[in-house]
Amino acid sequence: MTEGSGDVSTTTSGRFADYGRPRRVDGGLRARSTRGAIGRSWWSRRFLEVLESFALGTRLTRGRSYARAGQVLSLTIAPGAVTAVVQGSRPRPYDVHIGLTAFPAATWQRIEAELAAQAFFSARLLAGDLPAELEDLFAGAGTPLFPAGVDELTQRCSCPDFAVPCKHLAATFYLLAEAFDADPFELLHWRGRDRADLLDRLRALRAEATGVALPAPSDLDGGDGSDDPDAVATPPGGAARALAGLPPASLADAADRFWLPPVPLPDRPPSLATGPDLLLRQLGPPAPAIGGPGLVERLRRAYRAFGR
């Protein structure tokens, strides 16, 4: 049973006699997908494939309808728990909870060490992207990123429906997948590590391994500090950052090697093609005063149009 037990003693007709079409909602979270599959990125599709593999049937279909109709009033992602408020056919909205075990600190420290050991992963994550190879890395560490079975999820809804998931839970699942589309780090946040902490840790580990400190985004916002004699020099950027840790070469050696072919780059895992909206995925959600989630969607359509 997913819900509170206050309605259990009533008859089936009593519990569901007043059920009909859901109440209309103004300003709810509406799925961007209007037809077909929900979820565009590999990580959101992978999450929904796991969910749909549980053979939940028409409950997911009804949940998609709720998600597209904007019946989800709010959605909050925290380590180990997703909470939502969903408007059904009754006046009072329903409270939804989806739990998934967050990895403990020791597990995240092991994962972060493996991520930092490969420049490929660090570069992609620092760019705001989740490479598909990340799933294999988590699985290899014995901590699968996605739930392997429905029993790994704790699902609760305050509606009187006995089905698990009910349509309110299913709607939350679909909105959650689109939240992962908008910000892939929300998936890692659900597993226990938010974006800022993860990226700060990767920068620190890469600096320890290479001896070159990678600047945080806040370090790159200002000027060069030339007006302040006590200011710390801005860390090198671009090619200078990549070359900063190399020993200086003599002019004679440089001249001798000028016409030689470059040293081939080491092999690395294949990378995914990134879409034109990669920059949007690196930014947090806009404040309501400047447009909120609707602004992100309008910018995403503009980026795609310019990309064509």
C-alpha positions in Angstrom: 0.0 0.0 0.0 1.4 3.4 -0.9 -0.8 5.7 1.1 -2.0 6.6 4.6 -4.4 4.0 6.1 -7.2 6.4 7.0 -9.4 5.2 4.0 -8.8 1.5 4.4 -11.9 0.7 6.4 -14.2 2.3 3.8 -15.6 0.2 0.9 -14.0 0.3 -2.5 -16.9 2.3 -3.9 -16.6 4.8 -1.0 -12.9 5.2 -1.5 -13.1 5.8 -5.2 -16.6 7.1 -5.8 -15.5 10.7 -5.7 -12.6 10.1 -8.0 -12.8 11.6 -11.5 -10.6 13.8 -13.7 -7.8 15.5 -11.9 -8.3 19.1 -10.8 -6.9 21.6 -13.2 -3.7 23.2 -12.1 -2.2 26.6 -13.0 1.5 26.9 -12.8 2.3 23.2 -12.2 5.5 21.5 -13.5 4.6 20.4 -17.0 6.7 17.8 -18.9 8.4 19.3 -21.9 7.7 16.2 -24.0 4.1 16.4 -25.3 4.0 13.0 -27.0 6.1 9.8 -27.3 8.9 9.0 -24.9 10.0 11.3 -22.1 13.7 11.8 -21.5 16.4 12.9 -24.1 19.8 12.2 -22.5 21.3 8.8 -22.0 21.1 9.1 -18.2 17.4 10.1 -18.1 16.5 7.4 -20.6 18.5 4.8 -18.7 16.6 5.8 -15.5 13.3 5.4 -17.2 14.3 2.1 -18.9 14.9 0.7 -15.4 11.6 2.0 -14.2 9.6 0.7 -17.3 11.4 -2.7 -17.0 9.4 -3.3 -13.8 6.3 -4.0 -16.0 4.1 -1.4 -14.3 1.7 -1.2 -17.2 -1.0 1.4 -17.5 0.0 3.1 -14.2 3.0 4.6 -16.1 0.8 5.7 -19.0 -1.5 7.6 -16.5 1.6 9.0 -14.8 2.8 10.4 -18.2 -0.6 12.1 -18.7 -0.4 13.6 -15.2 3.2 14.8 -15.9 2.2 16.4 -19.2 -0.9 18.0 -17.8 1.2 19.9 -15.1 -0.3 18.1 -12.1 3.0 18.0 -10.3 3.1 21.1 -8.1 6.6 20.8 -6.8 9.6 18.5 -7.0 12.6 18.5 -4.6 15.7 16.3 -5.0 17.8 15.6 -1.9 20.4 12.9 -1.0 18.4 9.7 -0.8 15.0 11.2 -1.2 12.8 12.8 -3.9 9.7 14.6 -2.6 6.8 16.0 -4.7 3.3 17.4 -4.3 0.9 16.2 -6.9 -2.7 17.4 -7.5 -5.2 14.7 -8.1 -9.0 14.8 -8.2 -9.5 15.7 -4.6 -9.1 19.2 -3.3 -6.0 18.4 -1.2 -2.8 17.5 -3.2 -1.0 14.3 -2.4 2.5 14.1 -0.9 4.9 11.8 -2.8 8.2 10.3 -1.6 10.7 8.3 -3.7 13.7 7.0 -1.7 16.9 5.6 -3.1 19.9 4.8 -0.9 22.5 7.5 -1.0 26.1 6.3 -1.1 28.0 6.8 2.1 30.9 9.3 2.3 33.5 6.5 2.1 32.0 5.2 -1.2 32.0 8.7 -2.7 35.6 9.2 -1.8 36.5 6.0 -3.6 34.4 7.0 -6.6 35.9 10.5 -6.7 39.5 9.1 -6.6 38.7 6.9 -9.6 37.1 9.8 -11.5 40.0 12.1 -10.8 42.5 9.4 -11.9 41.2 9.7 -15.5 41.4 13.1 -17.0 38.6 12.1 -19.4 36.1 11.9 -16.6 37.3 15.0 -14.8 37.1 17.1 -18.0 33.6 15.9 -18.9 32.2 16.4 -15.4 33.8 19.8 -15.1 32.2 20.7 -18.4 28.8 19.8 -17.0 28.3 16.5 -18.8 27.9 12.9 -17.7 29.8 10.5 -20.1 28.1 7.1 -20.6 31.2 5.3 -19.4 30.3 6.7 -15.9 27.7 4.0 -15.4 30.4 1.3 -15.9 32.8 3.0 -13.5 30.1 3.0 -10.8 29.2 -0.6 -11.5 32.9 -1.6 -11.4 33.2 0.0 -8.0 30.3 -2.2 -6.8 27.9 0.7 -6.5 25.5 0.7 -9.5 24.3 4.2 -10.3 20.8 3.1 -11.2 18.5 0.9 -9.2 18.6 -2.8 -10.3 15.2 -3.6 -9.0 12.0 -2.0 -7.8 12.7 -3.2 -4.3 15.6 -0.7 -4.1 13.1 2.2 -4.3 11.0 3.3 -1.4 7.7 4.7 -2.8 5.0 6.4 -0.7 2.0 8.5 -1.7 -0.7 10.0 0.5 -3.5 9.0 -1.9 -5.7 6.0 -1.0 -4.6 3.9 -4.0 -3.0 0.6 -3.1 -1.1 0.4 -6.4 2.7 0.9 -6.2 3.5 3.1 -8.0 0.2 5.0 -8.3 -0.3 7.5 -11.1 1.0 10.3 -8.7 4.2 8.4 -8.1 4.6 7.6 -11.8 4.1 11.3 -12.7 6.9 12.2 -10.3 9.2 9.6 -11.9 8.7 11.2 -15.3 9.3 14.8 -14.0 12.3 13.4 -12.2 13.7 12.1 -15.5 13.3 15.5 -17.1 15.0 17.1 -14.1 17.9 14.8 -14.9 17.8 16.0 -18.5 18.0 19.6 -17.3 20.8 19.0 -14.8 22.5 15.6 -14.9 24.2 16.3 -11.5 20.8 16.0 -9.9 21.1 12.2 -10.4 24.4 12.2 -8.5 22.8 14.5 -5.9 20.1 11.9 -5.3 22.9 9.4 -4.7 24.5 11.6 -2.1 26.9 14.1 -3.7 25.8 17.5 -5.0 27.5 19.3 -7.9 29.6 21.8 -6.0 31.0 19.3 -3.6 31.8 16.8 -6.3 33.5 19.3 -8.6 35.5 20.9 -5.8 36.7 17.4 -4.8 37.7 16.6 -8.4 39.6 19.8 -8.7 41.5 19.2 -5.5 42.4 15.6 -6.5 43.5 16.6 -10.0 45.7 19.3 -8.5 47.3 16.8 -6.1 48.0 14.4 -9.0 49.3 16.9 -11.5 50.7 19.7 -9.3 48.6 22.2 -11.2 45.6 23.8 -9.5 42.5 24.0 -11.6 40.6 27.3 -11.0 37.1 27.1 -9.7 34.5 29.0 -11.7 34.4 31.8 -9.1 38.2 32.3 -9.7 37.5 33.2 -13.4 34.8 35.7 -12.9 36.8 38.8 -12.0 39.7 40.7 -13.6 43.5 40.1 -13.2 43.7 41.9 -9.9 46.2 44.5 -11.3 44.7 47.3 -9.2 45.3 45.4 -5.9 49.0 44.9 -5.1 48.1 42.1 -2.6 45.8 40.2 -5.0 46.7 36.7 -5.9 47.5 36.2 -9.6 44.8 34.7 -11.7 45.5 31.0 -12.4 46.5 30.3 -16.0 43.7 29.3 -18.5 43.4 27.7 -21.9 46.6 26.3 -23.3 48.6 27.9 -20.5 46.9 25.8 -18.0 47.7 22.6 -19.9 51.4 23.6 -20.3 51.9 25.0 -16.9 53.1 21.7 -15.4 55.6 20.9 -18.1 59.4 21.6 -17.7 60.8 24.3 -19.8 62.5 23.2 -23.1 65.7 24.7 -24.4 65.6 26.6 -27.7 67.9 24.1 -29.4 65.7 21.2 -28.4 62.6 23.0 -29.6 64.2 23.8 -33.0 65.3 20.2 -33.4 61.9 18.9 -32.8 60.0 21.5 -34.7 59.5 19.4 -37.9 59.0 16.1 -36.1 55.5 14.6 -35.8 53.8 15.2 -32.5 53.7 12.5 -29.9 50.3 10.7 -30.3 47.8 11.2 -27.6 47.0 8.3 -25.2 43.9 6.3 -25.9 40.8 7.3 -24.0 37.3 6.1 -23.8 35.0 7.2 -26.6 33.1 10.4 -25.9 29.5 11.3 -26.6 28.5 14.0 -29.0 27.2 16.9 -26.9 24.2 18.9 -27.8 24.0 22.7 -28.3 22.4 23.1 -24.8 25.4 21.8 -22.9 26.0 25.3 -21.5 22.5 25.4 -20.0 23.1 22.1 -18.2 26.1 23.7 -16.4 23.9 26.5 -14.9 21.6 26.3 -12.0 17.8 26.9 -12.4 17.0 30.6 -12.9 15.2 32.5 -10.2 11.5 33.0 -10.7 12.1 36.8 -11.0 13.9 36.2 -14.4 11.7 33.5 -15.8 12.3 30.3 -13.7 12.4 26.9 -15.5 10.4 28.4 -18.4 13.4 30.6 -19.3 15.7 27.5 -19.5 13.3 25.8 -21.9 13.0 29.0 -24.1 16.8 29.3 -24.2 17.1 25.6 -25.0 14.9 25.9 -28.1 16.8 29.0 -29.2 20.2 27.1 -28.8 18.9 24.3 -30.9 17.6 26.7 -33.6 21.0 28.4 -33.7 22.8 25.0 -33.8 20.9 24.0 -36.9 
